[in-house]
Amino acid sequence: MISKKTLLNNELVREIVAIRVNTLWKMLALEQRGELPDVFEEGATAKYDNKGAIFIPGGLIHQDVDERPVQRSYYVEGISRDNVITPDLFREQVRIAMRFDNATLLYPDTIATSVNLDGGFFSRAARMIYNYKKAAFRRKKKMGGTTPLYADTDDILRSHCPPYFAAPYGARTRISTCVAMGLVEPAMFYAWCRAELSFCENQTDQFSQDFDIAQDPAVCADGTVLYAPQIVVCHDTRYCANSYTGLTRFLGIGKFGEFATFTLEKVNVKLLRELKRKKLEPTDTDIFARAFGKQVIGIIRVYAATTLGKRSSKHTIYLVSPEKDLALDVKLLEEEARKQYKIDNLPVDPPDED
């Protein structure tokens, strides 16, 4: 099972979490006003993540929904690609990308924002990859009058979402999950793309190079990991009553059904009981925010591989320290957010008792 360090130790995730912390303060302010979005209501976002986002290693994608080549831009326009990217510059581009709808494709030297993907193509890919793999290992020759080798897209999605994240699934969930099959079953995904898109020789060579690069971490000149070979989805809905910001999912991190979530949650009796069962206890270093008598901590939950259409509630849980795990200065993020959302002007209620 993937480790916390592997998930978090890259600039993409650091910037996303920093943005989510800014959103956290807006949600705290809204809660104090009695305006916190409902669990399944969109809008658990703020200035920097208003649109939600999908970040995908670009080598998995050959063309957009209109069958046009993906238009990339260098992180610094007009400058050679050699040794120009820095962690700060990369994180700036990530923050800019979150202003736009659709997917953001990441490459070691370039970025493509607001790419509209063909959901039907990737849905078929995910279904056929699962079906062909099951058929390849089937020893019975007869089908028995049933259709045991048919995978439904909703079943694939259910296996890659937490139990409280129920159907119907939106476009962001469908596309991100189906594209993640490119990291779960890379050889079969590659073969599917070659067959469906009828590449010429030059296209095959380019796609092969990009596809291989997509399966490795992107590292800048000083050794800093810019992004990992995983898909990061920033939902704009909380989905969980104890969570303050939109759910963040990590896909393509292992076998079929393996994924992880990141949430910023209120410390209460229910959460403490869950942590106690996992023999975990939050400390001051795990606190992302304190306000209005509440404490908020960051939690990674990693769900194990499963079978089609199944989703166990069992998971591995990690506490996330903003400073130790992400090198984030939460005090600085708090100061900016308090000014943006006029938090200091709100009345302070007594601490929660839950």
C-alpha positions in Angstrom: 0.0 0.0 0.0 1.3 3.5 -0.9 2.9 5.5 1.9 2.0 8.9 3.1 5.4 10.3 2.0 4.9 9.0 -1.6 1.5 10.8 -1.8 2.5 14.1 -0.3 6.2 14.6 -1.1 5.7 16.7 -4.2 5.1 20.4 -5.0 1.7 19.7 -6.7 0.2 18.3 -3.5 1.8 21.0 -1.3 0.2 23.7 -3.4 -3.2 22.0 -3.5 -3.2 21.6 0.3 -2.1 25.2 0.8 -5.0 26.2 -1.4 -7.3 24.0 0.6 -6.2 25.6 3.8 -7.2 28.9 2.4 -10.6 27.4 1.6 -10.7 25.9 5.2 -10.7 29.4 6.7 -13.5 30.6 4.4 -15.6 27.5 5.4 -14.9 28.2 9.1 -16.2 31.7 8.6 -19.3 30.4 6.7 -20.0 27.9 9.5 -19.8 30.7 12.0 -22.4 32.6 10.0 -24.6 29.5 9.6 -23.9 29.3 5.9 -21.6 26.2 5.6 -22.4 24.3 2.4 -24.4 21.1 2.9 -22.5 17.8 2.7 -23.5 17.1 -0.9 -23.8 20.7 -2.1 -21.2 22.2 -4.4 -19.4 25.3 -3.3 -17.0 24.0 -0.5 -14.3 26.1 -2.3 -12.8 29.6 -2.1 -10.8 32.1 -4.1 -8.1 29.7 -5.4 -10.1 26.5 -6.0 -13.4 27.8 -7.1 -13.6 25.5 -10.1 -12.3 22.3 -8.6 -9.6 20.6 -10.6 -8.1 17.4 -12.1 -4.4 17.1 -12.4 -3.2 14.4 -14.7 0.3 13.3 -15.9 0.1 14.6 -19.4 1.6 11.6 -21.2 -1.6 9.6 -20.5 -3.5 11.9 -22.9 -3.0 12.1 -26.6 -5.8 14.5 -27.7 -8.7 16.6 -26.5 -12.4 15.9 -27.0 -12.3 17.5 -30.4 -9.5 15.1 -31.5 -6.9 17.9 -31.5 -3.4 17.6 -30.2 -3.0 19.0 -26.7 -1.6 22.5 -26.7 1.2 22.8 -24.1 2.9 25.9 -22.8 6.3 26.2 -21.1 6.2 27.1 -17.5 8.1 30.3 -18.5 7.1 31.5 -22.0 9.9 32.4 -24.3 12.6 30.7 -22.3 14.4 27.5 -23.1 13.1 24.4 -21.3 16.6 23.6 -19.9 16.9 24.1 -16.1 14.3 26.9 -15.9 11.6 25.3 -13.8 11.8 25.9 -10.0 9.4 24.6 -7.3 8.1 28.1 -6.7 7.4 28.7 -10.4 5.7 25.3 -10.8 3.4 26.0 -7.8 2.5 29.4 -9.2 1.4 27.6 -12.4 -0.6 25.1 -10.5 -2.5 27.9 -8.7 -3.2 29.6 -12.0 -4.4 26.4 -13.5 -7.0 26.0 -10.8 -8.8 29.0 -12.1 -10.0 27.0 -15.1 -12.5 24.3 -15.8 -11.7 20.8 -17.2 -8.3 19.0 -16.7 -4.8 20.2 -16.2 -2.1 18.1 -17.9 1.4 18.1 -16.3 4.7 17.5 -18.1 8.2 17.9 -16.7 8.8 21.1 -18.7 5.3 22.2 -19.9 1.7 22.4 -18.8 -1.7 22.3 -20.5 -4.6 23.9 -18.8 -8.4 23.7 -19.3 -8.2 20.6 -21.5 -11.6 19.2 -22.3 -11.4 15.4 -22.4 -13.6 12.8 -24.1 -15.3 11.1 -21.2 -16.8 8.5 -23.5 -13.4 7.4 -24.8 -11.9 6.9 -21.4 -15.1 5.2 -20.1 -14.8 2.7 -22.9 -11.1 2.3 -22.2 -11.7 1.5 -18.5 -14.5 -1.0 -19.2 -12.6 -2.8 -22.0 -9.4 -3.0 -20.0 -11.2 -4.6 -17.1 -13.1 -7.0 -19.4 -10.1 -8.0 -21.4 -8.0 -8.7 -18.4 -10.7 -10.8 -16.8 -11.2 -12.7 -20.1 -7.4 -13.3 -20.5 -7.4 -15.2 -17.1 -10.6 -17.0 -17.6 -10.2 -20.8 -18.1 -13.8 -21.8 -18.8 -14.6 -21.7 -22.5 -18.4 -21.4 -22.1 -20.1 -18.3 -20.8 -23.0 -20.2 -19.2 -25.7 -17.9 -20.6 -24.5 -14.9 -18.5 -22.4 -11.9 -19.2 -19.7 -12.4 -16.5 -17.1 -10.4 -18.4 -19.0 -7.1 -18.5 -17.8 -4.1 -16.4 -20.1 -1.2 -15.9 -18.5 2.3 -15.5 -20.5 3.0 -12.3 -19.0 -0.2 -10.8 -15.5 1.0 -11.6 -16.3 4.4 -10.1 -17.8 2.8 -7.0 -14.6 0.9 -6.4 -12.5 4.1 -6.5 -14.7 6.3 -4.2 -15.1 6.2 -0.4 -18.3 4.5 0.8 -19.9 7.9 1.6 -19.4 9.1 -1.9 -22.5 7.6 -3.7 -23.9 7.7 -7.2 -24.8 9.5 -9.4 -21.2 10.4 -10.2 -20.3 13.6 -11.9 -18.1 14.2 -15.0 -15.0 15.1 -12.9 -15.3 11.8 -11.0 -15.9 9.7 -14.1 -13.1 11.1 -16.2 -10.5 11.1 -13.5 -11.3 7.6 -12.4 -11.3 6.2 -15.9 -8.1 7.9 -17.0 -6.5 6.5 -13.8 -6.7 3.0 -15.4 -3.7 4.2 -17.5 -1.6 4.1 -14.3 -3.3 1.0 -12.9 -3.0 -1.1 -16.1 -0.4 0.9 -18.2 0.3 -1.8 -20.9 -3.3 -2.5 -21.6 -4.2 1.2 -21.6 -1.3 1.9 -24.0 -2.5 -0.9 -26.4 -6.1 0.5 -26.2 -5.0 4.0 -27.2 -2.8 2.7 -30.1 -5.6 0.6 -31.5 -8.4 3.2 -31.0 -6.5 6.2 -32.2 -4.7 4.6 -35.2 -1.4 6.3 -34.6 1.1 6.8 -37.5 4.7 6.0 -36.8 5.7 9.5 -35.6 2.6 9.6 -33.3 3.4 6.2 -31.9 7.0 7.3 -31.1 5.9 10.5 -29.4 3.0 8.9 -27.4 5.3 6.1 -26.3 7.9 8.6 -24.9 5.3 10.7 -23.2 3.5 7.7 -21.8 6.7 6.4 -20.2 7.5 9.8 -18.7 4.0 9.9 -17.2 4.8 6.9 -15.1 7.7 8.5 -13.3 7.9 11.5 -10.9 8.8 14.8 -12.5 11.9 16.2 -10.8 13.4 19.7 -11.3 17.1 20.5 -11.4 17.6 20.8 -7.6 16.0 17.4 -7.0 12.6 18.6 -5.9 9.7 16.4 -7.0 7.2 18.5 -8.9 4.5 15.9 -9.2 4.1 12.2 -8.8 2.7 9.6 -11.2 -0.8 9.9 -9.8 -4.0 11.7 -10.6 -5.1 14.3 -8.1 -8.8 15.3 -8.1 -10.0 18.4 -6.2 -13.7 18.1 -5.8 -15.8 21.1 -4.8 -18.1 19.1 -2.6 -17.4 18.0 1.0 -19.2 14.6 0.8 -18.3 14.0 4.5 -20.1 15.8 7.3 -16.9 16.3 9.4 -14.9 17.7 6.5 -14.7 21.4 5.8 -13.3 21.6 2.2 -13.9 19.8 -1.0 -12.7 16.2 -1.0 -9.3 15.6 -2.6 -8.7 12.1 -4.1 -5.5 10.4 -5.3 -6.0 7.9 -8.1 -3.8 5.5 -10.1 -1.6 4.7 -7.0 -1.7 0.9 -7.1 -4.0 -1.9 -8.1 -7.6 -1.8 -9.1 -9.6 -0.1 -6.4 -6.6 1.5 -4.6 -7.0 5.2 -4.0 -6.5 7.8 -1.2 -8.3 10.8 0.1 -7.2 14.0 1.9 -9.6 15.9 4.1 -9.4 18.7 6.6 -11.7 17.7 9.5 -12.9 19.0 12.8 -11.5 17.3 15.9 -14.6 15.9 17.7 -15.5 12.8 19.6 -16.4 10.8 16.5 -13.0 11.5 14.8 -11.1 10.9 18.0 -12.7 7.5 18.3 -11.7 6.6 14.8 -8.2 7.6 15.4 -8.1 5.7 18.7 -9.1 2.5 16.9 -6.1 3.1 14.6 -3.9 3.8 17.6 -3.4 7.4 16.5 -3.6 10.6 18.6 -3.3 14.1 17.1 -0.8 16.5 18.6 -0.3 20.3 18.2 1.9 19.7 15.2 -1.0 18.2 13.3 -3.3 21.2 13.7 -4.0 23.1 10.5 -6.3 25.7 12.1 -7.8 26.8 15.4 -10.8 29.1 15.4 -14.1 29.6 17.1 -13.4 26.9 19.6 -12.6 24.3 16.9 -9.4 22.5 15.9 -8.9 21.2 12.4 -6.5 18.4 11.4 -5.5 16.9 8.0 -6.2 13.2 7.4 -5.0 10.9 4.6 -7.1 7.7 4.2 -5.7 5.0 1.9 -8.2 2.4 0.6 -7.0 -1.0 -0.4 -7.5 -2.8 -3.7 -11.0 -4.3 -4.2 -13.1 -6.1 -6.8 -15.4 -4.6 -9.4 -18.3 -2.7 -7.8 -17.2 -3.3 -4.3 -15.9 -0.7 -1.8 -15.0 -1.7 1.8 -15.0 1.0 4.4 -11.7 -0.4 5.7 -8.7 1.9 5.2 -5.3 2.9 6.5 -5.3 6.3 8.1 -2.4 8.9 8.4 -2.3 12.1 10.3 -0.8 14.9 8.2 1.5 17.5 9.8 1.4 20.7 7.8 5.0 21.6 8.7 6.7 18.2 8.9 4.9 16.5 6.0 4.3 19.5 3.7 6.6 22.3 4.8 3.6 24.6 5.0 3.5 27.7 7.2 -0.1 27.6 8.4 0.3 30.8 10.4 1.1 32.7 7.2 -1.8 31.0 5.4 -4.1 31.9 8.2 -3.1 35.6 8.2 -3.8 35.9 4.5 -7.2 34.1 4.8 -8.3 36.1 7.9 -7.9 39.3 5.8 -9.6 37.9 2.7 -12.6 36.5 4.5 -12.9 39.2 7.3 -12.7 36.5 9.9 -11.6 38.7 12.7 -14.9 40.6 12.5 -17.0 37.5 13.4 -18.2 36.8 16.9 -16.7 33.9 18.7 -19.0 31.2 20.1 -18.1 28.8 22.9 -16.1 25.7 22.0 -18.1 22.8 20.5 -18.9 19.9 22.8 -19.2 17.2 20.1 
